[in-house]
Amino acid sequence: MNKALLLIAMIPVLTFSQKKEVLKYFISKDSLIGVKNQAGKIIIPAEFKDYTGIKDGELLKEGIGNETILFVGGKRNDKYEKNTSGYVYDRKGNFLYKPYLYDNGADYFSEGLRRFVKNGKIGFADRNGNIIIQPNHDFASSFNYGYAVFCDGCDWEKTDDEHPAMVGGTWGVMNIKGETVQPLTKHSEKDVDIDGKYYPYSFQYNEKEKNILNFFEKYNKIISAIHYVNVYNEMSEDEKKLFFEIVERPQENFPYYQINTYDNKKTNLAAFDDLKFFVSEDGKNVFTINYEDKMIPFERWLKEEIRQAEEYQKKHSNNPNKFKNTPN
């Protein structure tokens, strides 16, 4: 076993969630849901419809992305606001925001931020519910590689397409501070192409963070081989090169660095928990998560991914991007 992986495997797995008050759902006589604490005190009144099958007394989920409380259904006596989906509260019962509607539900977190809507404008909030970028624009994309595209005066194109395009208006690109960024006249490999224009590499790291990223760089080829084994367009080694960036740092209720993986075009491969990694605040423990938000040690994850890649190649011997279990 690789010495680095052996060290990680020997370190006790940390519990993700810091100690929180235990909260549970309750259902009113008219089938609306709210939240109580263990003592039975109502934290959030039962005013919300539920389409997910929540049961009376069910505990609220804890783990990554669950530092706030999301109600996915409508609220009693509340007028629907365009382009919204659900309601977000903190664990003390304070209303925070209405998430942006995406893919028939509440917007996902991307690079630690989720879009929300207020008075028809889009802003961004972090996993603790803090407003990071005020709602100033008519539309904004999710963040990718440190940037989001926004527009003002634009609107959805009226088509029968399942995913109509946003057209018209004035467009721009902003960083994670909400500042508008201008494109470059010259660019390097690390800069990012957005709609045919290049924008500067936006990440900065101290020595500790560079060491964290060096760990993933050691596994660049093997992780790339795992990811591309079932891609049926033959790719060069340069095309298969991955980039690893820290998109979140330890904060309240989140004692981890989050590392996203990007392809050679800087597309986020961690959008739906695939190739998303977490490193403990001391830099010694490396994890991935599964679809139940359970943390898995990197060594165990890598071993299973290698097994699946080898099994896939046995069954699909004509795949052009052959899997090779070799170190970088």
C-alpha positions in Angstrom: 0.0 0.0 0.0 1.2 3.5 -0.8 2.7 5.1 2.4 0.5 8.2 2.1 -2.6 6.0 1.9 -1.4 3.8 4.8 -1.0 6.9 7.0 -4.5 8.1 6.1 -6.0 4.7 6.8 -4.4 4.5 10.2 -5.9 7.8 11.4 -9.3 7.4 13.1 -12.1 8.6 10.9 -13.5 11.9 12.2 -17.2 12.4 12.7 -18.4 15.0 10.2 -21.0 16.8 12.1 -20.2 18.9 15.1 -22.6 18.5 18.1 -26.0 20.0 17.2 -29.3 20.1 18.8 -31.4 17.1 17.7 -34.3 18.3 15.7 -37.2 16.3 14.2 -40.1 16.9 11.8 -43.7 16.8 13.0 -46.9 16.6 10.9 -50.0 18.6 11.7 -53.6 17.4 11.5 -53.8 19.0 8.0 -50.7 17.1 6.8 -48.3 20.1 6.9 -44.8 19.7 8.3 -42.8 21.7 10.8 -39.8 21.1 13.1 -39.6 20.5 16.9 -36.6 19.9 19.2 -36.3 16.8 21.4 -38.2 18.5 24.2 -41.2 19.1 21.9 -40.7 22.8 21.5 -41.8 24.0 18.1 -38.8 25.5 16.2 -40.6 26.0 12.9 -44.5 25.9 12.7 -46.1 23.2 10.6 -46.8 25.3 7.4 -45.2 23.4 4.6 -46.4 20.8 2.1 -44.2 17.7 1.7 -43.7 15.7 -1.5 -40.8 13.5 -0.2 -42.6 11.2 2.3 -41.3 12.7 5.6 -42.7 10.8 8.6 -43.9 12.3 11.8 -41.0 12.3 14.3 -38.4 11.7 11.6 -35.0 13.2 12.6 -33.5 15.9 10.4 -30.6 14.8 8.3 -27.1 15.9 9.4 -24.0 16.0 7.3 -22.6 17.9 4.4 -25.1 20.5 3.1 -27.5 20.1 6.0 -26.4 23.0 8.3 -29.7 24.7 7.3 -33.3 23.3 6.9 -34.8 23.1 3.5 -38.5 22.7 3.0 -39.1 21.6 -0.6 -42.9 22.2 -0.8 -45.1 25.2 -0.8 -45.9 27.2 2.3 -49.5 27.8 3.6 -50.9 31.2 2.7 -47.6 32.3 1.0 -47.7 33.6 -2.6 -45.4 31.7 -5.0 -42.4 33.7 -6.2 -41.2 33.1 -9.7 -38.1 30.9 -10.2 -38.0 29.8 -6.6 -38.3 26.3 -5.1 -38.8 25.8 -1.4 -37.7 27.7 1.8 -34.5 27.6 3.8 -34.4 28.2 7.6 -31.6 28.0 10.1 -31.7 25.5 12.9 -33.1 28.1 15.3 -36.2 28.6 13.2 -35.2 31.9 11.4 -36.3 32.2 7.7 -33.2 32.7 5.5 -34.1 32.7 1.8 -36.0 31.0 -1.1 -33.7 28.8 -3.2 -33.5 29.3 -7.0 -35.5 26.8 -9.0 -33.2 24.3 -10.7 -33.9 20.9 -12.3 -37.4 20.8 -10.8 -36.1 21.5 -7.3 -34.0 23.7 -5.0 -30.6 24.8 -6.5 -27.6 22.6 -5.6 -24.5 23.9 -3.8 -21.7 24.5 -6.2 -18.3 25.5 -4.9 -19.9 26.1 -1.5 -22.6 28.5 -2.8 -26.3 28.1 -3.7 -28.4 30.5 -5.6 -31.5 32.1 -4.1 -34.1 34.6 -5.2 -35.3 37.8 -3.6 -37.6 40.3 -5.3 -36.9 38.6 -8.7 -33.1 38.9 -8.4 -30.5 36.2 -7.8 -27.9 36.1 -5.1 -25.8 33.4 -3.4 -25.7 31.9 0.1 -23.3 29.6 1.7 -24.1 26.3 3.5 -24.6 28.1 6.8 -27.2 30.4 5.2 -25.0 33.5 5.1 -25.6 35.8 2.2 -22.3 35.9 0.3 -23.4 37.8 -2.8 -26.4 40.1 -2.7 -29.3 39.5 -5.1 -28.5 42.0 -7.8 -28.9 40.2 -11.1 -31.8 39.0 -13.2 -30.0 35.7 -13.8 -26.7 34.0 -12.6 -25.3 30.6 -13.3 -23.8 28.4 -10.7 -20.2 28.9 -9.8 -17.6 26.9 -11.8 -13.8 27.2 -11.4 -14.3 30.4 -9.3 -16.7 32.3 -11.7 -20.4 32.7 -12.4 -22.0 34.2 -15.5 -24.7 36.8 -14.9 -27.1 39.0 -16.9 -29.4 41.9 -16.4 -32.4 42.7 -18.6 -32.4 39.1 -19.9 -35.3 36.6 -19.9 -36.0 33.0 -20.8 -36.5 32.4 -24.5 -40.1 31.3 -25.2 -39.6 27.8 -26.8 -41.0 24.3 -26.4 -37.6 23.1 -25.4 -37.3 21.4 -22.0 -34.4 23.6 -21.2 -35.0 27.1 -22.8 -32.1 29.5 -23.1 -31.7 32.8 -21.4 -31.5 35.6 -24.0 -31.1 39.3 -24.3 -29.8 41.7 -21.7 -26.3 42.7 -20.7 -24.0 39.8 -19.7 -20.9 39.6 -17.5 -18.7 37.3 -15.4 -18.3 37.7 -11.6 -16.0 36.2 -9.0 -17.0 34.7 -5.6 -17.0 38.2 -4.1 -19.7 39.3 -6.6 -17.2 41.5 -8.5 -17.4 41.8 -12.3 -14.2 40.5 -13.9 -12.9 41.5 -17.3 -11.5 38.9 -19.8 -7.8 38.5 -20.5 -5.9 39.5 -23.6 -3.4 36.7 -23.0 -3.9 33.5 -21.2 -2.1 30.5 -19.7 -3.1 26.8 -19.2 -4.7 27.5 -15.8 -6.9 30.3 -17.0 -10.5 29.4 -17.8 -12.4 29.8 -21.1 -16.0 31.2 -20.6 -18.0 31.6 -23.7 -14.8 32.0 -25.9 -13.1 34.5 -23.6 -10.4 33.7 -21.0 -10.5 34.8 -17.4 -7.7 34.7 -14.9 -6.9 31.7 -12.6 -8.8 32.7 -9.5 -7.4 30.4 -6.8 -4.8 31.3 -4.3 -3.2 29.0 -1.7 -0.9 29.0 1.3 1.8 26.3 1.9 -0.6 24.1 3.8 -3.2 24.2 1.1 -0.5 23.6 -1.6 0.5 20.4 0.3 -3.2 19.3 0.3 -3.4 19.7 -3.4 -0.1 17.9 -4.0 -1.6 14.8 -2.4 -4.3 14.8 -5.1 -1.8 15.6 -7.9 0.0 12.4 -7.0 -3.1 10.5 -8.0 -4.0 12.5 -11.1 -3.4 9.7 -13.6 -5.1 7.0 -11.7 -8.2 9.1 -10.9 -8.3 10.2 -14.5 -8.0 6.6 -15.7 -11.0 5.7 -13.4 -13.1 8.6 -14.7 -12.5 8.1 -18.4 -12.5 4.3 -18.6 -16.1 4.3 -19.9 -15.8 7.3 -22.2 -16.0 6.2 -25.8 -14.2 9.1 -27.5 -10.5 8.3 -27.6 -8.6 11.0 -25.6 -4.9 12.0 -25.4 -3.1 12.2 -22.1 -3.3 16.0 -22.2 -7.0 15.8 -22.7 -7.4 13.5 -19.7 -5.4 15.7 -17.4 -7.4 16.7 -14.3 -7.2 19.8 -12.1 -7.8 19.9 -8.4 -8.9 23.1 -6.6 -9.9 24.0 -3.1 -13.4 25.5 -3.3 -14.3 25.6 0.4 -12.3 26.1 3.5 -13.1 25.1 7.1 -15.8 27.2 8.7 -18.5 27.0 11.3 -20.2 23.6 11.1 -17.9 22.5 8.3 -14.4 21.5 9.5 -13.1 20.5 6.1 -11.4 21.7 2.9 -13.5 20.8 -0.1 -11.6 19.8 -3.2 -13.3 19.7 -6.6 -12.0 17.9 -9.6 -12.1 19.6 -13.1 -11.4 18.3 -16.5 -9.0 19.9 -19.0 -11.7 22.4 -20.0 -12.3 23.4 -16.4 -15.7 21.7 -16.2 -16.6 20.7 -12.6 -16.6 16.9 -12.4 -17.8 17.2 -8.7 -21.1 18.7 -9.5 -23.2 15.8 -8.2 -20.7 14.4 -5.6 -18.6 12.5 -8.2 -14.9 13.3 -7.7 -15.6 15.6 -4.8 -13.1 15.3 -1.9 -12.9 16.5 1.7 -9.7 17.0 3.8 -9.8 17.5 7.6 -8.8 20.9 9.0 -5.4 19.6 10.0 -4.8 18.3 6.5 -4.3 14.6 7.6 -7.6 12.9 6.7 -8.9 12.6 3.2 -12.5 11.5 2.3 -15.1 11.3 -0.3 -18.9 11.1 0.4 -21.6 8.8 -0.9 -25.1 9.7 -1.8 -26.2 9.4 1.8 -23.6 12.0 2.8 -21.6 9.4 4.6 -17.8 10.1 4.6 -15.6 7.4 3.1 -11.8 7.3 3.6 -9.9 8.0 0.4 -8.0 4.8 0.4 -11.2 2.7 0.6 -12.9 4.8 -2.1 -9.9 4.4 -4.4 -9.7 0.7 -3.9 -13.4 0.3 -4.8 -13.1 2.6 -7.8 -10.1 0.7 -9.2 -12.1 -2.6 -8.8 -15.1 -1.2 -10.7 -12.9 0.2 -13.4 -11.1 -3.1 -13.9 -14.4 -4.9 -14.0 -15.8 -2.5 -16.5 -12.8 -3.0 -18.8 -13.2 -6.8 -18.7 -16.8 -6.5 -19.9 -16.0 -3.7 -22.5 -12.7 -4.7 -24.1 -13.2 -2.4 -27.0 -13.1 0.8 -24.9 -10.6 3.2 -26.3 -9.4 4.7 -23.0 -7.8 1.7 -21.4 -7.6 1.6 -17.7 -4.1 1.2 -16.3 -3.6 0.8 -12.6 -0.2 2.5 -12.4 1.1 5.3 -10.1 1.7 8.8 -11.6 
